[in-house]
Amino acid sequence: MDFYKKLIIKILESSSLAENSKILKKLKLGYDLSQAERRELEELIDNII
């Protein structure tokens, strides 16, 4: 699971859409995301792709 988390962080860091995102900050600090934050993360990734 750590591999995927690191991969998501790397993708978010390289995107101008998510570079200042609170979701990215939480992921980097190792916090678990709430269900609403997971949906927000999914939307961010959809916008990047």
mmCIF file as Biopython writes it, N, C-alpha, C and O atoms, coordinates in Angstrom:
data_model
#
loop_
_atom_site.group_PDB
_atom_site.id
_atom_site.type_symbol
_atom_site.label_atom_id
_atom_site.label_alt_id
_atom_site.label_comp_id
_atom_site.label_asym_id
_atom_site.label_entity_id
_atom_site.label_seq_id
_atom_site.pdbx_PDB_ins_code
_atom_site.Cartn_x
_atom_site.Cartn_y
_atom_site.Cartn_z
_atom_site.occupancy
_atom_site.B_iso_or_equiv
_atom_site.auth_seq_id
_atom_site.auth_asym_id
_atom_site.pdbx_PDB_model_num
ATOM 1   N N  . MET A ? 1  ? 0.818   -1.187 0.000   1.0 0.0 1  A 1 
ATOM 2   C CA . MET A ? 1  ? 0.000   0.000  0.000   1.0 0.0 1  A 1 
ATOM 3   C C  . MET A ? 1  ? 0.867   1.257  0.000   1.0 0.0 1  A 1 
ATOM 4   O O  . MET A ? 1  ? 0.488   2.270  -0.589  1.0 0.0 1  A 1 
ATOM 5   N N  . ASP A ? 2  ? 2.012   1.200  0.648   1.0 0.0 2  A 1 
ATOM 6   C CA . ASP A ? 2  ? 2.905   2.355  0.678   1.0 0.0 2  A 1 
ATOM 7   C C  . ASP A ? 2  ? 3.340   2.763  -0.723  1.0 0.0 2  A 1 
ATOM 8   O O  . ASP A ? 2  ? 3.488   3.950  -1.015  1.0 0.0 2  A 1 
ATOM 9   N N  . PHE A ? 3  ? 3.542   1.782  -1.579  1.0 0.0 3  A 1 
ATOM 10  C CA . PHE A ? 3  ? 3.957   2.080  -2.945  1.0 0.0 3  A 1 
ATOM 11  C C  . PHE A ? 3  ? 2.922   2.967  -3.637  1.0 0.0 3  A 1 
ATOM 12  O O  . PHE A ? 3  ? 3.278   3.954  -4.280  1.0 0.0 3  A 1 
ATOM 13  N N  . TYR A ? 4  ? 1.649   2.615  -3.506  1.0 0.0 4  A 1 
ATOM 14  C CA . TYR A ? 4  ? 0.585   3.368  -4.171  1.0 0.0 4  A 1 
ATOM 15  C C  . TYR A ? 4  ? 0.425   4.759  -3.565  1.0 0.0 4  A 1 
ATOM 16  O O  . TYR A ? 4  ? 0.164   5.731  -4.274  1.0 0.0 4  A 1 
ATOM 17  N N  . LYS A ? 5  ? 0.583   4.838  -2.270  1.0 0.0 5  A 1 
ATOM 18  C CA . LYS A ? 5  ? 0.498   6.134  -1.596  1.0 0.0 5  A 1 
ATOM 19  C C  . LYS A ? 5  ? 1.622   7.045  -2.081  1.0 0.0 5  A 1 
ATOM 20  O O  . LYS A ? 5  ? 1.389   8.220  -2.362  1.0 0.0 5  A 1 
ATOM 21  N N  . LYS A ? 6  ? 2.831   6.515  -2.180  1.0 0.0 6  A 1 
ATOM 22  C CA . LYS A ? 6  ? 3.966   7.292  -2.670  1.0 0.0 6  A 1 
ATOM 23  C C  . LYS A ? 6  ? 3.760   7.704  -4.124  1.0 0.0 6  A 1 
ATOM 24  O O  . LYS A ? 6  ? 4.115   8.814  -4.523  1.0 0.0 6  A 1 
ATOM 25  N N  . LEU A ? 7  ? 3.191   6.810  -4.897  1.0 0.0 7  A 1 
ATOM 26  C CA . LEU A ? 7  ? 2.921   7.100  -6.299  1.0 0.0 7  A 1 
ATOM 27  C C  . LEU A ? 7  ? 1.895   8.229  -6.436  1.0 0.0 7  A 1 
ATOM 28  O O  . LEU A ? 7  ? 2.070   9.130  -7.255  1.0 0.0 7  A 1 
ATOM 29  N N  . ILE A ? 8  ? 0.855   8.181  -5.655  1.0 0.0 8  A 1 
ATOM 30  C CA . ILE A ? 8  ? -0.165  9.233  -5.680  1.0 0.0 8  A 1 
ATOM 31  C C  . ILE A ? 8  ? 0.439   10.565 -5.260  1.0 0.0 8  A 1 
ATOM 32  O O  . ILE A ? 8  ? 0.160   11.595 -5.873  1.0 0.0 8  A 1 
ATOM 33  N N  . ILE A ? 9  ? 1.258   10.551 -4.226  1.0 0.0 9  A 1 
ATOM 34  C CA . ILE A ? 9  ? 1.914   11.777 -3.770  1.0 0.0 9  A 1 
ATOM 35  C C  . ILE A ? 9  ? 2.788   12.348 -4.881  1.0 0.0 9  A 1 
ATOM 36  O O  . ILE A ? 9  ? 2.780   13.555 -5.119  1.0 0.0 9  A 1 
ATOM 37  N N  . LYS A ? 10 ? 3.527   11.501 -5.552  1.0 0.0 10 A 1 
ATOM 38  C CA . LYS A ? 10 ? 4.404   11.941 -6.641  1.0 0.0 10 A 1 
ATOM 39  C C  . LYS A ? 10 ? 3.591   12.562 -7.773  1.0 0.0 10 A 1 
ATOM 40  O O  . LYS A ? 10 ? 3.980   13.590 -8.328  1.0 0.0 10 A 1 
ATOM 41  N N  . ILE A ? 11 ? 2.485   11.953 -8.107  1.0 0.0 11 A 1 
ATOM 42  C CA . ILE A ? 11 ? 1.615   12.480 -9.161  1.0 0.0 11 A 1 
ATOM 43  C C  . ILE A ? 11 ? 1.055   13.841 -8.752  1.0 0.0 11 A 1 
ATOM 44  O O  . ILE A ? 11 ? 1.057   14.780 -9.548  1.0 0.0 11 A 1 
ATOM 45  N N  . LEU A ? 12 ? 0.581   13.946 -7.526  1.0 0.0 12 A 1 
ATOM 46  C CA . LEU A ? 12 ? 0.013   15.203 -7.052  1.0 0.0 12 A 1 
ATOM 47  C C  . LEU A ? 12 ? 1.068   16.307 -6.988  1.0 0.0 12 A 1 
ATOM 48  O O  . LEU A ? 12 ? 0.785   17.457 -7.325  1.0 0.0 12 A 1 
ATOM 49  N N  . GLU A ? 13 ? 2.261   15.967 -6.564  1.0 0.0 13 A 1 
ATOM 50  C CA . GLU A ? 13 ? 3.334   16.951 -6.471  1.0 0.0 13 A 1 
ATOM 51  C C  . GLU A ? 13 ? 3.707   17.511 -7.845  1.0 0.0 13 A 1 
ATOM 52  O O  . GLU A ? 13 ? 4.096   18.673 -7.962  1.0 0.0 13 A 1 
ATOM 53  N N  . SER A ? 14 ? 3.591   16.699 -8.859  1.0 0.0 14 A 1 
ATOM 54  C CA . SER A ? 14 ? 3.975   17.142 -10.199 1.0 0.0 14 A 1 
ATOM 55  C C  . SER A ? 14 ? 2.873   17.936 -10.890 1.0 0.0 14 A 1 
ATOM 56  O O  . SER A ? 14 ? 3.093   18.493 -11.965 1.0 0.0 14 A 1 
ATOM 57  N N  . SER A ? 15 ? 1.708   17.992 -10.294 1.0 0.0 15 A 1 
ATOM 58  C CA . SER A ? 15 ? 0.587   18.691 -10.890 1.0 0.0 15 A 1 
ATOM 59  C C  . SER A ? 15 ? 0.402   20.074 -10.271 1.0 0.0 15 A 1 
ATOM 60  O O  . SER A ? 15 ? 0.439   20.230 -9.050  1.0 0.0 15 A 1 
ATOM 61  N N  . SER A ? 16 ? 0.207   21.053 -11.110 1.0 0.0 16 A 1 
ATOM 62  C CA . SER A ? 16 ? -0.053  22.405 -10.601 1.0 0.0 16 A 1 
ATOM 63  C C  . SER A ? 16 ? -1.436  22.500 -9.969  1.0 0.0 16 A 1 
ATOM 64  O O  . SER A ? 16 ? -1.689  23.397 -9.165  1.0 0.0 16 A 1 
ATOM 65  N N  . LEU A ? 17 ? -2.334  21.581 -10.325 1.0 0.0 17 A 1 
ATOM 66  C CA . LEU A ? 17 ? -3.684  21.581 -9.754  1.0 0.0 17 A 1 
ATOM 67  C C  . LEU A ? 17 ? -3.695  21.193 -8.278  1.0 0.0 17 A 1 
ATOM 68  O O  . LEU A ? 17 ? -4.560  21.636 -7.522  1.0 0.0 17 A 1 
ATOM 69  N N  . ALA A ? 18 ? -2.745  20.375 -7.876  1.0 0.0 18 A 1 
ATOM 70  C CA . ALA A ? 18 ? -2.792  19.812 -6.527  1.0 0.0 18 A 1 
ATOM 71  C C  . ALA A ? 18 ? -1.606  20.183 -5.653  1.0 0.0 18 A 1 
ATOM 72  O O  . ALA A ? 18 ? -1.518  19.726 -4.513  1.0 0.0 18 A 1 
ATOM 73  N N  . GLU A ? 19 ? -0.695  20.999 -6.158  1.0 0.0 19 A 1 
ATOM 74  C CA . GLU A ? 19 ? 0.533   21.244 -5.406  1.0 0.0 19 A 1 
ATOM 75  C C  . GLU A ? 19 ? 0.308   21.894 -4.047  1.0 0.0 19 A 1 
ATOM 76  O O  . GLU A ? 19 ? 1.124   21.706 -3.144  1.0 0.0 19 A 1 
ATOM 77  N N  . ASN A ? 20 ? -0.765  22.647 -3.873  1.0 0.0 20 A 1 
ATOM 78  C CA . ASN A ? 20 ? -1.063  23.286 -2.591  1.0 0.0 20 A 1 
ATOM 79  C C  . ASN A ? 20 ? -2.285  22.675 -1.906  1.0 0.0 20 A 1 
ATOM 80  O O  . ASN A ? 20 ? -2.897  23.300 -1.039  1.0 0.0 20 A 1 
ATOM 81  N N  . SER A ? 21 ? -2.626  21.483 -2.291  1.0 0.0 21 A 1 
ATOM 82  C CA . SER A ? 21 ? -3.817  20.810 -1.789  1.0 0.0 21 A 1 
ATOM 83  C C  . SER A ? 21 ? -3.645  20.326 -0.351  1.0 0.0 21 A 1 
ATOM 84  O O  . SER A ? 21 ? -2.588  19.824 0.033   1.0 0.0 21 A 1 
ATOM 85  N N  . LYS A ? 22 ? -4.714  20.489 0.436   1.0 0.0 22 A 1 
ATOM 86  C CA . LYS A ? 22 ? -4.679  19.968 1.811   1.0 0.0 22 A 1 
ATOM 87  C C  . LYS A ? 22 ? -4.624  18.444 1.798   1.0 0.0 22 A 1 
ATOM 88  O O  . LYS A ? 22 ? -4.085  17.833 2.721   1.0 0.0 22 A 1 
ATOM 89  N N  . ILE A ? 23 ? -5.172  17.836 0.768   1.0 0.0 23 A 1 
ATOM 90  C CA . ILE A ? 23 ? -5.137  16.376 0.627   1.0 0.0 23 A 1 
ATOM 91  C C  . ILE A ? 23 ? -3.691  15.911 0.495   1.0 0.0 23 A 1 
ATOM 92  O O  . ILE A ? 23 ? -3.282  14.944 1.138   1.0 0.0 23 A 1 
ATOM 93  N N  . LEU A ? 24 ? -2.925  16.598 -0.336  1.0 0.0 24 A 1 
ATOM 94  C CA . LEU A ? 24 ? -1.514  16.248 -0.528  1.0 0.0 24 A 1 
ATOM 95  C C  . LEU A ? 24 ? -0.754  16.384 0.789   1.0 0.0 24 A 1 
ATOM 96  O O  . LEU A ? 24 ? 0.054   15.519 1.128   1.0 0.0 24 A 1 
ATOM 97  N N  . LYS A ? 25 ? -1.000  17.440 1.518   1.0 0.0 25 A 1 
ATOM 98  C CA . LYS A ? 25 ? -0.321  17.650 2.801   1.0 0.0 25 A 1 
ATOM 99  C C  . LYS A ? 25 ? -0.641  16.527 3.783   1.0 0.0 25 A 1 
ATOM 100 O O  . LYS A ? 25 ? 0.241   16.037 4.488   1.0 0.0 25 A 1 
ATOM 101 N N  . LYS A ? 26 ? -1.919  16.122 3.821   1.0 0.0 26 A 1 
ATOM 102 C CA . LYS A ? 26 ? -2.311  15.031 4.723   1.0 0.0 26 A 1 
ATOM 103 C C  . LYS A ? 26 ? -1.656  13.717 4.325   1.0 0.0 26 A 1 
ATOM 104 O O  . LYS A ? 26 ? -1.200  12.963 5.184   1.0 0.0 26 A 1 
ATOM 105 N N  . LEU A ? 27 ? -1.606  13.441 3.025   1.0 0.0 27 A 1 
ATOM 106 C CA . LEU A ? 27 ? -0.970  12.209 2.557   1.0 0.0 27 A 1 
ATOM 107 C C  . LEU A ? 27 ? 0.508   12.183 2.930   1.0 0.0 27 A 1 
ATOM 108 O O  . LEU A ? 27 ? 1.025   11.154 3.365   1.0 0.0 27 A 1 
ATOM 109 N N  . LYS A ? 28 ? 1.181   13.308 2.760   1.0 0.0 28 A 1 
ATOM 110 C CA . LYS A ? 28 ? 2.602   13.386 3.078   1.0 0.0 28 A 1 
ATOM 111 C C  . LYS A ? 28 ? 2.857   13.175 4.572   1.0 0.0 28 A 1 
ATOM 112 O O  . LYS A ? 28 ? 3.875   12.603 4.961   1.0 0.0 28 A 1 
ATOM 113 N N  . LEU A ? 29 ? 1.925   13.642 5.400   1.0 0.0 29 A 1 
ATOM 114 C CA . LEU A ? 29 ? 2.083   13.497 6.845   1.0 0.0 29 A 1 
ATOM 115 C C  . LEU A ? 29 ? 1.642   12.127 7.352   1.0 0.0 29 A 1 
ATOM 116 O O  . LEU A ? 29 ? 1.845   11.801 8.522   1.0 0.0 29 A 1 
ATOM 117 N N  . GLY A ? 30 ? 1.038   11.323 6.472   1.0 0.0 30 A 1 
ATOM 118 C CA . GLY A ? 30 ? 0.652   9.972  6.848   1.0 0.0 30 A 1 
ATOM 119 C C  . GLY A ? 30 ? -0.724  9.844  7.461   1.0 0.0 30 A 1 
ATOM 120 O O  . GLY A ? 30 ? -1.056  8.800  8.021   1.0 0.0 30 A 1 
ATOM 121 N N  . TYR A ? 31 ? -1.538  10.893 7.367   1.0 0.0 31 A 1 
ATOM 122 C CA . TYR A ? 31 ? -2.888  10.830 7.916   1.0 0.0 31 A 1 
ATOM 123 C C  . TYR A ? 31 ? -3.798  10.003 7.024   1.0 0.0 31 A 1 
ATOM 124 O O  . TYR A ? 31 ? -3.609  9.946  5.809   1.0 0.0 31 A 1 
ATOM 125 N N  . ASP A ? 32 ? -4.781  9.367  7.631   1.0 0.0 32 A 1 
ATOM 126 C CA . ASP A ? 32 ? -5.811  8.680  6.868   1.0 0.0 32 A 1 
ATOM 127 C C  . ASP A ? 32 ? -6.808  9.717  6.372   1.0 0.0 32 A 1 
ATOM 128 O O  . ASP A ? 32 ? -7.129  10.673 7.079   1.0 0.0 32 A 1 
ATOM 129 N N  . LEU A ? 33 ? -7.289  9.522  5.164   1.0 0.0 33 A 1 
ATOM 130 C CA . LEU A ? 33 ? -8.253  10.457 4.595   1.0 0.0 33 A 1 
ATOM 131 C C  . LEU A ? 33 ? -9.670  10.030 4.933   1.0 0.0 33 A 1 
ATOM 132 O O  . LEU A ? 33 ? -9.984  8.841  4.991   1.0 0.0 33 A 1 
ATOM 133 N N  . SER A ? 34 ? -10.514 11.021 5.152   1.0 0.0 34 A 1 
ATOM 134 C CA . SER A ? 34 ? -11.935 10.730 5.373   1.0 0.0 34 A 1 
ATOM 135 C C  . SER A ? 34 ? -12.546 10.348 4.029   1.0 0.0 34 A 1 
ATOM 136 O O  . SER A ? 34 ? -11.904 10.462 2.986   1.0 0.0 34 A 1 
ATOM 137 N N  . GLN A ? 35 ? -13.779 9.900  4.071   1.0 0.0 35 A 1 
ATOM 138 C CA . GLN A ? 35 ? -14.441 9.488  2.840   1.0 0.0 35 A 1 
ATOM 139 C C  . GLN A ? 35 ? -14.609 10.686 1.899   1.0 0.0 35 A 1 
ATOM 140 O O  . GLN A ? 35 ? -14.439 10.550 0.687   1.0 0.0 35 A 1 
ATOM 141 N N  . ALA A ? 36 ? -14.940 11.849 2.449   1.0 0.0 36 A 1 
ATOM 142 C CA . ALA A ? 36 ? -15.081 13.054 1.629   1.0 0.0 36 A 1 
ATOM 143 C C  . ALA A ? 36 ? -13.741 13.445 1.011   1.0 0.0 36 A 1 
ATOM 144 O O  . ALA A ? 36 ? -13.689 13.862 -0.146  1.0 0.0 36 A 1 
ATOM 145 N N  . GLU A ? 37 ? -12.664 13.313 1.773   1.0 0.0 37 A 1 
ATOM 146 C CA . GLU A ? 37 ? -11.333 13.633 1.258   1.0 0.0 37 A 1 
ATOM 147 C C  . GLU A ? 37 ? -10.904 12.639 0.178   1.0 0.0 37 A 1 
ATOM 148 O O  . GLU A ? 37 ? -10.211 13.006 -0.771  1.0 0.0 37 A 1 
ATOM 149 N N  . ARG A ? 38 ? -11.313 11.399 0.325   1.0 0.0 38 A 1 
ATOM 150 C CA . ARG A ? 38 ? -11.002 10.398 -0.706  1.0 0.0 38 A 1 
ATOM 151 C C  . ARG A ? 38 ? -11.703 10.738 -2.017  1.0 0.0 38 A 1 
ATOM 152 O O  . ARG A ? 38 ? -11.127 10.583 -3.094  1.0 0.0 38 A 1 
ATOM 153 N N  . ARG A ? 39 ? -12.953 11.203 -1.923  1.0 0.0 39 A 1 
ATOM 154 C CA . ARG A ? 39 ? -13.674 11.630 -3.125  1.0 0.0 39 A 1 
ATOM 155 C C  . ARG A ? 39 ? -12.979 12.827 -3.761  1.0 0.0 39 A 1 
ATOM 156 O O  . ARG A ? 39 ? -12.855 12.903 -4.984  1.0 0.0 39 A 1 
ATOM 157 N N  . GLU A ? 40 ? -12.524 13.766 -2.922  1.0 0.0 40 A 1 
ATOM 158 C CA . GLU A ? 40 ? -11.800 14.937 -3.420  1.0 0.0 40 A 1 
ATOM 159 C C  . GLU A ? 40 ? -10.501 14.520 -4.107  1.0 0.0 40 A 1 
ATOM 160 O O  . GLU A ? 40 ? -10.144 15.071 -5.149  1.0 0.0 40 A 1 
ATOM 161 N N  . LEU A ? 41 ? -9.802  13.558 -3.534  1.0 0.0 41 A 1 
ATOM 162 C CA . LEU A ? 41 ? -8.582  13.031 -4.137  1.0 0.0 41 A 1 
ATOM 163 C C  . LEU A ? 41 ? -8.881  12.405 -5.491  1.0 0.0 41 A 1 
ATOM 164 O O  . LEU A ? 41 ? -8.144  12.612 -6.455  1.0 0.0 41 A 1 
ATOM 165 N N  . GLU A ? 42 ? -9.952  11.650 -5.558  1.0 0.0 42 A 1 
ATOM 166 C CA . GLU A ? 42 ? -10.340 11.024 -6.818  1.0 0.0 42 A 1 
ATOM 167 C C  . GLU A ? 42 ? -10.638 12.085 -7.878  1.0 0.0 42 A 1 
ATOM 168 O O  . GLU A ? 42 ? -10.250 11.931 -9.035  1.0 0.0 42 A 1 
ATOM 169 N N  . GLU A ? 43 ? -11.327 13.162 -7.488  1.0 0.0 43 A 1 
ATOM 170 C CA . GLU A ? 43 ? -11.612 14.250 -8.415  1.0 0.0 43 A 1 
ATOM 171 C C  . GLU A ? 43 ? -10.332 14.947 -8.876  1.0 0.0 43 A 1 
ATOM 172 O O  . GLU A ? 43 ? -10.194 15.289 -10.051 1.0 0.0 43 A 1 
ATOM 173 N N  . LEU A ? 44 ? -9.400  15.154 -7.947  1.0 0.0 44 A 1 
ATOM 174 C CA . LEU A ? 44 ? -8.123  15.762 -8.313  1.0 0.0 44 A 1 
ATOM 175 C C  . LEU A ? 44 ? -7.393  14.919 -9.354  1.0 0.0 44 A 1 
ATOM 176 O O  . LEU A ? 44 ? -6.884  15.443 -10.345 1.0 0.0 44 A 1 
ATOM 177 N N  . ILE A ? 45 ? -7.349  13.631 -9.123  1.0 0.0 45 A 1 
ATOM 178 C CA . ILE A ? 45 ? -6.659  12.733 -10.053 1.0 0.0 45 A 1 
ATOM 179 C C  . ILE A ? 45 ? -7.378  12.709 -11.402 1.0 0.0 45 A 1 
ATOM 180 O O  . ILE A ? 45 ? -6.728  12.681 -12.447 1.0 0.0 45 A 1 
ATOM 181 N N  . ASP A ? 46 ? -8.711  12.720 -11.387 1.0 0.0 46 A 1 
ATOM 182 C CA . ASP A ? 46 ? -9.466  12.783 -12.646 1.0 0.0 46 A 1 
ATOM 183 C C  . ASP A ? 46 ? -9.128  14.043 -13.432 1.0 0.0 46 A 1 
ATOM 184 O O  . ASP A ? 46 ? -8.991  13.998 -14.655 1.0 0.0 46 A 1 
ATOM 185 N N  . ASN A ? 47 ? -8.994  15.159 -12.736 1.0 0.0 47 A 1 
ATOM 186 C CA . ASN A ? 47 ? -8.670  16.423 -13.401 1.0 0.0 47 A 1 
ATOM 187 C C  . ASN A ? 47 ? -7.244  16.423 -13.948 1.0 0.0 47 A 1 
ATOM 188 O O  . ASN A ? 47 ? -6.969  17.052 -14.970 1.0 0.0 47 A 1 
ATOM 189 N N  . ILE A ? 48 ? -6.358  15.735 -13.283 1.0 0.0 48 A 1 
ATOM 190 C CA . ILE A ? 48 ? -4.968  15.651 -13.736 1.0 0.0 48 A 1 
ATOM 191 C C  . ILE A ? 48 ? -4.873  14.787 -14.980 1.0 0.0 48 A 1 
ATOM 192 O O  . ILE A ? 48 ? -4.154  15.113 -15.926 1.0 0.0 48 A 1 
ATOM 193 N N  . ILE A ? 49 ? -5.601  13.687 -14.970 1.0 0.0 49 A 1 
ATOM 194 C CA . ILE A ? 49 ? -5.558  12.740 -16.096 1.0 0.0 49 A 1 
ATOM 195 C C  . ILE A ? 49 ? -6.333  13.341 -17.239 1.0 0.0 49 A 1 
ATOM 196 O O  . ILE A ? 49 ? -6.440  12.729 -18.302 1.0 0.0 49 A 1 
#
